[in-house]
Amino acid sequence: MSPQSLGILLWFVLMLLALPYVRRAKHPRAKTLAAYMVFLILFSVGAAVMFSILLMLLGRYGRLDVLHHFPGAALFLILVFVPAFLLGRWQLKKPPRQVPVE
């Protein structure tokens, strides 16, 4: 299995597991669907950006071969998904904005 397909499969599994986490961790005033969508979008965009940056850096320094071994691929995926999770979690904990009634 290539690192790209492993990353996509892992992302999909994490998104399925995120729903119970979002229900438990969201701000009390936030609606579950809205909180899940915010988490999903921020996690996905954060992971895609980190994936692209790290892949570009590895390619620039000629170190793409580390992704062909389990420890290198595992470290790469940790470096991709942990910051993305922290970004989504940070936004998830924030209270929803109050729209002024006019």
N, C-alpha and C positions, 0 to 999 in steps of 0.2 A: 504494500500500500504506500502510495507516495505521501510525502509530508503535507501537500496541499489537500488531498482528499481526507487524510487523517484530521487535519485542521477543520475542514468543513463538517465532517462527521461529529467531531468533538463539539463544535459550535452548536450544531443541531441538538445534540443531547443536552448541552448546557441550557439551551433555550427551553427545552421541555422541563428540565429540573428547576428552572427559574420561577415558574408560576407559583409553586408552594412557597418558595423563598420570598417572593414579592408580597404574597398575601400576609406573611408574618412580619416582614421588615418594613413595609411601607408606612408612611406617615398616617396617623389615624384618620385625618380628614381627607386623605386622597382616596379616590375610587380605584378599585383593584385593576380594572381594565386600563385606565389611564396610566396608573403606576407601572403596570406591566409593559405597556407600549413605550413609555419613556425609558424604562430599563433596557428593553429590547433594542431600541434605536441607539441609545448611547453605548451599550455594550457592543453592538454590531459595528458601529462606526469606529469606536475605539479599537476594537480588535482588527478591523480592516486596515486602519492607519498604522497600527503597530506592526502588523504582518508585513505591510508594504515597506515600511521603513527598515525593519530588520532584514528582510529579504534583499533589499537594495544594498544595505551595508555589507551583508555577507557576500553578495555578488561583487561589490566594489573591491573588497579585500581578497577575493578568490577563495572564500571559505565555504562555498555552498556544499562541499562534500561532507561537512559535519551533519547535515540534515539526513544523510543516508544511514546514520547510526542512531540507535534508540536514545542514548543519553543526550546527544546533540539535538535531536528532534523534540525530545521531552522538554529540555531547557528552553528551546525556541518557543514551544507552545505555552510554557509557563510565562515567558516574557511577553507573549502576545495576550494571553487571557487574564492574567492577574491585574495589570493596570486597567484593562477594559472593565473588569468586574468592579474594581474600586471606583471607577468613574461612574458607572451605573448605580452603584450603591450610594455614592455621595448624593446624587440627584434624587434617588428614591427616598432618602431620609428627609429631604427638604419639604416644608409644608407647601401645599398648592397655593398658587397665586389667587388673590381675591380680586375679582373683576368688579370695579365700581359700578353701581347701578345708577343710571342717569335718568 
